[in-house]
């Protein structure tokens, strides 16, 4: 069992892509849902659905473009033992704009582009491309 729910979720998604699955299942939380919304906006996943009554889970639909995974790789930046924080001025583009970084800001989960636009820094969660 992992300590960090976001790292756990993003690794499950990456593993799903590596095994060419249609979808992956992750435990439900509002925090995970907000990260998934941003991943969907950035077109790294097709969509997601919350299922269950007492114990909820999220079914994440993976997106493929010409049989290639929408998400090819990722780098986890913030770990439970070593959190990584950035100011909006220090946000760099990922893979020359081909990728995206995700931050947890005071105004919720944002991509590097949104955070720069809103002049918000925060915890740098992970990079995807």
NULUMDREN-705508 format. One line per field, with one value per atom (N, C-alpha, C): residue number from 1; atom name; x negated, y negated, z; residue in one letter. Coordinates in Angstrom, 2 decimals. Layout:
BEGIN
k = (NUM  ...)
a = (CA  ...)
east = (X  ...)
north = (Y  ...)
up = (Z  ...)
r = (A  ...)
***
This chain:
BEGIN
k = (1  1  1  2  2  2  3  3  3  4  4  4  5  5  5  6  6  6  7  7  7  8  8  8  9  9  9  10  10  10  11  11  11  12  12  12  13  13  13  14  14  14  15  15  15  16  16  16  17  17  17  18  18  18  19  19  19  20  20  20  21  21  21  22  22  22  23  23  23  24  24  24  25  25  25  26  26  26  27  27  27  28  28  28  29  29  29  30  30  30  31  31  31  32  32  32  33  33  33  34  34  34  35  35  35  36  36  36  37  37  37  38  38  38  39  39  39  40  40  40  41  41  41  42  42  42  43  43  43  44  44  44  45  45  45  46  46  46  47  47  47  48  48  48  49  49  49  50  50  50  51  51  51  52  52  52  53  53  53  54  54  54  55  55  55  56  56  56  57  57  57  58  58  58  59  59  59  60  60  60  61  61  61  62  62  62  63  63  63  64  64  64  65  65  65  66  66  66  67  67  67  68  68  68  69  69  69  70  70  70  71  71  71  72  72  72  73  73  73  74  74  74  75  75  75  76  76  76  77  77  77  78  78  78  79  79  79  80  80  80  81  81  81  82  82  82  83  83  83  84  84  84  85  85  85  86  86  86  87  87  87  88  88  88  89  89  89  90  90  90  91  91  91  92  92  92  93  93  93  94  94  94  95  95  95  96  96  96  97  97  97  98  98  98  99  99  99  100  100  100  101  101  101  102  102  102  103  103  103  104  104  104  105  105  105  106  106  106  107  107  107  108  108  108  109  109  109  110  110  110  111  111  111  112  112  112  113  113  113  114  114  114  115  115  115  116  116  116  117  117  117  118  118  118  119  119  119  120  120  120  121  121  121  122  122  122  123  123  123  124  124  124  125  125  125  126  126  126  127  127  127  128  128  128  129  129  129)
a = (N  CA  C  N  CA  C  N  CA  C  N  CA  C  N  CA  C  N  CA  C  N  CA  C  N  CA  C  N  CA  C  N  CA  C  N  CA  C  N  CA  C  N  CA  C  N  CA  C  N  CA  C  N  CA  C  N  CA  C  N  CA  C  N  CA  C  N  CA  C  N  CA  C  N  CA  C  N  CA  C  N  CA  C  N  CA  C  N  CA  C  N  CA  C  N  CA  C  N  CA  C  N  CA  C  N  CA  C  N  CA  C  N  CA  C  N  CA  C  N  CA  C  N  CA  C  N  CA  C  N  CA  C  N  CA  C  N  CA  C  N  CA  C  N  CA  C  N  CA  C  N  CA  C  N  CA  C  N  CA  C  N  CA  C  N  CA  C  N  CA  C  N  CA  C  N  CA  C  N  CA  C  N  CA  C  N  CA  C  N  CA  C  N  CA  C  N  CA  C  N  CA  C  N  CA  C  N  CA  C  N  CA  C  N  CA  C  N  CA  C  N  CA  C  N  CA  C  N  CA  C  N  CA  C  N  CA  C  N  CA  C  N  CA  C  N  CA  C  N  CA  C  N  CA  C  N  CA  C  N  CA  C  N  CA  C  N  CA  C  N  CA  C  N  CA  C  N  CA  C  N  CA  C  N  CA  C  N  CA  C  N  CA  C  N  CA  C  N  CA  C  N  CA  C  N  CA  C  N  CA  C  N  CA  C  N  CA  C  N  CA  C  N  CA  C  N  CA  C  N  CA  C  N  CA  C  N  CA  C  N  CA  C  N  CA  C  N  CA  C  N  CA  C  N  CA  C  N  CA  C  N  CA  C  N  CA  C  N  CA  C  N  CA  C  N  CA  C  N  CA  C  N  CA  C  N  CA  C  N  CA  C  N  CA  C  N  CA  C  N  CA  C  N  CA  C  N  CA  C  N  CA  C  N  CA  C  N  CA  C  N  CA  C  N  CA  C  N  CA  C  N  CA  C  N  CA  C  N  CA  C  N  CA  C  N  CA  C  N  CA  C)
east = (-0.85  0.00  -0.89  -0.53  -1.32  -0.78  -1.66  -1.25  -0.59  -1.01  -0.53  0.52  1.77  2.85  2.67  2.07  1.91  0.83  -0.28  -1.35  -0.78  -0.03  0.58  1.48  2.33  3.26  2.53  1.57  0.88  0.07  -0.49  -1.23  -0.26  0.92  1.93  2.33  2.48  2.84  1.71  0.46  -0.68  -0.77  -0.60  -0.65  0.46  1.64  2.76  2.41  1.75  1.32  0.27  -0.66  -1.74  -1.21  -0.11  0.48  1.63  1.78  2.81  4.24  4.52  5.87  6.79  8.11  9.12  9.32  9.29  9.55  8.81  8.67  8.09  9.01  8.88  9.73  8.87  9.33  8.61  9.60  9.14  10.03  10.47  11.66  12.22  11.77  11.51  11.37  11.60  12.03  12.29  11.00  9.88  8.56  8.19  8.37  8.09  8.97  10.25  11.19  10.73  10.23  9.79  8.56  7.66  6.49  6.96  7.91  8.43  9.12  9.83  10.47  9.43  8.31  7.24  6.58  6.38  5.80  6.72  8.03  9.01  8.97  8.91  8.82  7.58  6.47  5.22  5.17  6.27  6.43  5.47  5.06  4.22  5.07  6.36  7.31  8.60  9.39  10.64  11.71  11.77  12.77  12.70  13.62  13.66  15.07  15.37  16.71  16.59  17.38  17.36  18.44  18.06  19.01  19.03  20.14  20.25  20.99  21.57  22.32  21.46  21.29  20.53  19.04  18.52  17.11  17.06  16.66  16.63  15.31  15.37  14.14  14.31  13.19  13.23  12.72  13.50  13.06  12.52  11.23  10.58  10.47  11.08  10.99  9.72  8.89  7.62  7.80  7.05  7.16  5.99  6.30  5.26  5.41  4.30  4.30  3.55  4.25  3.67  2.99  3.68  3.17  1.96  1.60  0.50  1.10  0.56  1.10  0.97  1.99  1.96  0.87  0.63  -0.40  -1.54  -2.71  -3.81  -4.71  -4.91  -5.73  -5.41  -5.93  -5.71  -6.88  -6.98  -8.01  -7.35  -7.46  -6.87  -7.85  -7.36  -8.24  -8.17  -6.95  -6.76  -6.49  -7.31  -7.14  -6.84  -6.23  -5.90  -7.09  -8.29  -9.45  -10.11  -9.78  -10.44  -9.46  -8.75  -7.78  -8.52  -8.01  -8.64  -7.67  -8.07  -7.22  -7.88  -7.05  -7.58  -6.76  -7.45  -6.77  -6.35  -5.32  -4.84  -5.91  -6.81  -7.88  -8.87  -8.98  -9.94  -9.35  -8.09  -7.46  -8.01  -8.57  -9.15  -8.22  -8.36  -7.54  -8.15  -7.31  -7.73  -7.92  -9.08  -9.38  -9.06  -9.51  -9.29  -7.82  -6.96  -5.54  -4.77  -5.47  -4.79  -4.12  -4.66  -4.12  -3.47  -3.20  -2.45  -2.86  -2.95  -3.18  -1.91  -1.69  -0.50  -0.88  -0.20  -0.49  0.75  0.52  1.59  1.42  2.34  2.24  3.32  3.25  4.32  5.70  5.73  7.00  7.31  6.71  6.99  5.88  6.14  5.16  5.10  3.89  3.72  2.57  2.60  1.46  0.47  -0.75  -1.75  -1.26  -0.52  -0.03  0.99  1.95  2.98  2.34  1.40  0.76  -0.01  -0.69  -1.44  -0.48  0.63  1.63  2.22  2.49  3.10  2.08  0.80  -0.29  -0.23  -0.10  -0.02  -1.11  -1.76  -2.72  -2.07  -2.80  -2.25  -3.14  -2.56  -3.32  -3.34  -4.53  -4.70  -4.50  -3.36  -3.03  -3.75  -3.53  -4.16  -4.16  -5.02  -5.09  -4.63  -3.88  -3.47  -3.77  -4.03  -4.22  -3.89)
north = (1.21  0.00  -1.26  -2.20  -3.43  -4.51  -5.42  -6.52  -7.63  -7.81  -8.94  -8.48  -8.93  -8.47  -8.88  -10.04  -10.53  -9.73  -9.44  -8.63  -7.25  -6.67  -5.36  -5.39  -6.41  -6.50  -6.68  -7.57  -7.87  -6.66  -5.89  -4.67  -3.61  -3.50  -2.55  -2.90  -4.19  -4.64  -4.30  -4.61  -4.31  -2.81  -1.98  -0.53  -0.04  -0.67  -0.34  -0.60  -1.73  -2.05  -1.07  -0.70  0.21  1.60  2.02  3.33  3.20  2.02  1.73  2.02  1.74  1.92  0.82  1.11  0.10  -0.87  -0.31  -1.13  -0.57  -1.42  -0.99  -1.42  -0.73  -1.02  -1.62  -2.73  -3.33  -3.63  -3.58  -3.95  -5.40  -5.72  -7.06  -8.03  -9.28  -10.42  -11.68  -12.74  -14.01  -14.53  -14.34  -14.79  -14.08  -12.75  -11.99  -12.45  -12.71  -13.17  -14.48  -15.40  -16.70  -16.54  -15.60  -15.34  -14.70  -13.77  -13.11  -14.11  -15.10  -16.13  -16.85  -17.19  -17.89  -16.98  -15.70  -14.76  -14.61  -14.65  -14.54  -15.80  -16.97  -18.23  -18.26  -17.71  -17.69  -16.52  -15.76  -14.64  -13.48  -13.27  -12.11  -10.89  -11.14  -10.04  -10.41  -9.38  -9.62  -10.16  -9.59  -10.01  -9.13  -9.37  -8.55  -8.54  -7.49  -7.31  -6.84  -7.43  -7.02  -5.95  -4.83  -3.74  -3.34  -2.76  -2.22  -3.17  -2.59  -3.38  -3.65  -2.63  -2.81  -2.94  -1.98  -2.04  -2.42  -3.64  -4.14  -3.82  -3.64  -3.48  -4.27  -4.58  -5.34  -4.43  -4.35  -3.62  -4.67  -4.57  -5.54  -4.95  -5.64  -5.19  -5.75  -4.86  -5.29  -5.72  -6.72  -7.25  -6.77  -6.38  -5.96  -6.76  -7.17  -7.88  -6.99  -6.51  -5.58  -4.39  -3.79  -2.65  -2.97  -4.25  -4.65  -5.26  -4.95  -5.55  -7.07  -7.75  -9.22  -9.66  -8.83  -9.13  -8.12  -8.61  -7.69  -7.49  -8.52  -8.37  -9.46  -9.31  -10.33  -10.35  -11.45  -11.58  -12.13  -11.40  -11.85  -12.81  -14.00  -15.04  -15.12  -15.06  -15.21  -13.85  -13.49  -12.22  -12.50  -11.53  -11.77  -12.25  -11.74  -12.15  -13.42  -13.82  -14.99  -15.73  -16.66  -17.44  -18.48  -18.73  -19.70  -20.84  -22.05  -23.22  -24.15  -24.80  -25.73  -27.02  -28.11  -29.39  -29.41  -30.15  -30.14  -30.61  -31.49  -32.01  -30.91  -29.88  -28.81  -27.62  -27.74  -26.64  -26.57  -25.44  -25.28  -24.41  -24.52  -23.65  -22.25  -21.25  -19.85  -19.37  -18.81  -18.30  -19.34  -20.55  -21.67  -21.88  -21.73  -21.96  -20.71  -19.61  -18.36  -17.70  -17.96  -17.38  -18.41  -18.03  -18.88  -18.55  -19.56  -19.24  -19.58  -18.85  -19.03  -19.49  -20.54  -21.12  -21.14  -21.05  -21.25  -22.67  -23.56  -24.97  -25.30  -26.49  -26.88  -26.94  -27.04  -27.09  -25.75  -24.66  -23.34  -22.84  -21.71  -21.09  -21.88  -22.17  -22.91  -22.35  -22.63  -22.27  -23.44  -23.23  -24.30  -25.54  -25.34  -26.49  -27.30  -26.60  -27.29  -28.04  -27.37  -27.97  -29.23  -29.19  -30.35  -31.51  -31.16  -32.15  -32.84  -32.02  -32.54  -33.02  -32.99  -33.41  -32.69  -31.36  -30.55  -29.49  -29.36  -28.28  -27.21  -26.16  -25.12  -23.90  -22.78  -21.54  -20.90  -20.65  -20.02  -18.51  -18.00  -16.60  -15.68  -15.85  -14.98  -15.62  -15.09  -15.53  -14.37  -14.66  -13.62  -14.05  -13.08  -13.37  -12.14)
up = (0.00  0.00  0.00  -0.85  -0.93  -0.01  0.38  1.25  0.45  -0.80  -1.58  -2.60  -2.43  -3.31  -4.77  -5.01  -6.38  -7.11  -6.42  -7.03  -7.37  -6.44  -6.65  -7.89  -8.00  -9.12  -10.45  -10.49  -11.75  -12.23  -11.29  -11.65  -12.18  -11.57  -12.07  -13.50  -13.78  -15.13  -16.10  -15.71  -16.59  -16.86  -15.82  -15.99  -16.91  -16.80  -17.67  -19.12  -19.38  -20.75  -21.25  -20.37  -20.77  -21.13  -20.48  -20.78  -21.77  -22.36  -23.38  -22.91  -21.63  -21.09  -21.58  -21.58  -21.95  -20.79  -19.56  -18.39  -17.17  -16.15  -14.88  -13.75  -12.62  -11.47  -10.35  -9.76  -8.63  -7.51  -6.26  -5.15  -5.30  -4.79  -4.96  -3.88  -4.30  -3.39  -4.21  -3.56  -4.26  -4.88  -4.16  -4.63  -5.93  -5.94  -7.15  -8.30  -7.98  -9.00  -9.64  -8.83  -9.37  -10.26  -9.92  -10.77  -12.08  -12.00  -13.20  -14.14  -13.57  -14.41  -15.25  -14.62  -15.34  -16.37  -16.03  -16.99  -18.21  -17.95  -19.04  -19.92  -19.28  -20.04  -20.92  -20.39  -21.14  -22.14  -22.22  -23.16  -22.91  -21.64  -21.31  -20.97  -20.64  -20.45  -21.18  -21.54  -22.27  -21.32  -20.13  -19.16  -17.92  -16.97  -15.77  -15.21  -14.44  -13.89  -12.45  -11.56  -10.16  -9.96  -9.36  -9.14  -7.67  -7.25  -5.90  -4.96  -3.90  -2.92  -1.69  -0.84  0.40  0.08  -0.68  -1.06  -2.54  -2.79  -4.17  -4.84  -6.15  -6.92  -8.21  -8.84  -10.09  -11.20  -12.28  -13.46  -14.42  -14.74  -15.62  -17.02  -18.00  -19.40  -20.02  -20.55  -21.13  -22.59  -23.01  -24.37  -25.22  -26.44  -27.39  -28.67  -29.26  -30.54  -31.53  -32.58  -33.55  -32.86  -31.90  -31.12  -30.25  -30.15  -29.27  -28.00  -26.83  -25.59  -25.61  -25.09  -25.02  -24.03  -23.02  -22.02  -22.23  -22.64  -22.91  -21.69  -20.90  -19.70  -18.71  -17.50  -16.48  -15.51  -14.81  -13.78  -12.54  -11.44  -10.18  -9.52  -9.20  -8.65  -7.12  -6.59  -5.16  -4.53  -3.57  -2.88  -1.41  -0.71  0.70  1.54  1.28  2.07  1.58  0.35  -0.22  -1.14  -0.56  -1.32  -2.16  -3.37  -4.27  -4.53  -4.18  -4.39  -5.40  -6.22  -7.21  -7.22  -7.52  -7.74  -9.21  -9.55  -10.94  -11.92  -11.45  -12.33  -12.70  -11.85  -12.08  -12.85  -13.27  -14.02  -15.43  -15.77  -17.10  -17.94  -19.27  -20.12  -20.09  -20.27  -20.23  -21.67  -21.96  -23.30  -24.39  -24.19  -25.12  -25.45  -24.44  -24.64  -25.05  -25.28  -25.67  -24.45  -23.28  -22.05  -21.17  -19.95  -19.05  -17.61  -16.76  -15.35  -14.57  -13.50  -12.69  -11.31  -10.83  -9.53  -8.66  -7.36  -6.40  -5.88  -6.24  -5.86  -4.83  -4.23  -3.30  -3.98  -5.31  -6.04  -6.72  -6.22  -6.78  -7.69  -8.34  -9.23  -10.53  -10.99  -12.24  -13.05  -14.36  -15.20  -15.13  -15.64  -15.60  -16.36  -17.47  -18.25  -17.46  -16.82  -16.02  -14.85  -14.18  -13.00  -13.39  -14.55  -14.99  -15.33  -16.00  -16.37  -15.14  -14.10  -12.87  -11.84  -12.23  -11.34  -9.98  -10.05  -8.83  -8.81  -7.68  -7.48  -6.63  -6.31  -5.47  -5.45  -5.05  -4.99  -6.37  -6.89  -8.19  -8.02  -8.50  -8.29  -9.24  -10.57  -11.55  -12.93  -13.80  -15.19  -16.06  -17.13  -18.06  -19.47  -20.35  -21.76  -22.57)
r = (X  X  X  X  X  X  X  X  X  X  X  X  X  X  X  X  X  X  X  X  X  X  X  X  X  X  X  X  X  X  X  X  X  X  X  X  X  X  X  X  X  X  X  X  X  X  X  X  X  X  X  X  X  X  X  X  X  X  X  X  X  X  X  X  X  X  X  X  X  X  X  X  X  X  X  X  X  X  X  X  X  X  X  X  X  X  X  X  X  X  X  X  X  X  X  X  X  X  X  X  X  X  X  X  X  X  X  X  X  X  X  X  X  X  X  X  X  X  X  X  X  X  X  X  X  X  X  X  X  X  X  X  X  X  X  X  X  X  X  X  X  X  X  X  X  X  X  X  X  X  X  X  X  X  X  X  X  X  X  X  X  X  X  X  X  X  X  X  X  X  X  X  X  X  X  X  X  X  X  X  X  X  X  X  X  X  X  X  X  X  X  X  X  X  X  X  X  X  X  X  X  X  X  X  X  X  X  X  X  X  X  X  X  X  X  X  X  X  X  X  X  X  X  X  X  X  X  X  X  X  X  X  X  X  X  X  X  X  X  X  X  X  X  X  X  X  X  X  X  X  X  X  X  X  X  X  X  X  X  X  X  X  X  X  X  X  X  X  X  X  X  X  X  X  X  X  X  X  X  X  X  X  X  X  X  X  X  X  X  X  X  X  X  X  X  X  X  X  X  X  X  X  X  X  X  X  X  X  X  X  X  X  X  X  X  X  X  X  X  X  X  X  X  X  X  X  X  X  X  X  X  X  X  X  X  X  X  X  X  X  X  X  X  X  X  X  X  X  X  X  X  X  X  X  X  X  X  X  X  X  X  X  X  X  X  X  X  X  X  X  X  X  X  X  X  X  X  X  X  X  X  X  X  X  X  X  X)
***
